Amino acid sequence: MPKINIPSYLQSKLDKNTEIFFKEGYIYELLQLLIEINPELNDILLDKQKKLRKFVKIFINGKDIRFIDNEKSFVNDKDQVTIITAVAGG
């Protein structure tokens, strides 16, 4: 099963999980899975057009999905997905 590494910022919204396993599929399906777990993630991960927000970066095996097929990138059974969110504040 593919594995998602959850950044610390999102762990509190996903029951303190540092990683989640899921069935292979497309990144947009993975995003929907995370949003089903916690609907609050919809506003964090996606913009009003349901596109990945610019400050959220997703990597499959270290490769940025922006250079693959964005949200239509396919995640295979043994892949590792990493989500990185930029956090600002002051």
Secondary structure, 3 states (H helix, E strand, C coil): CCEEECCHHHHCCCCCCCEEECCCEEHHHHHHHHHHHCCCHHHHHECCCCCECCCEEEEECCEEHHHCCHHHCEECCCCEEEEEECCCCC
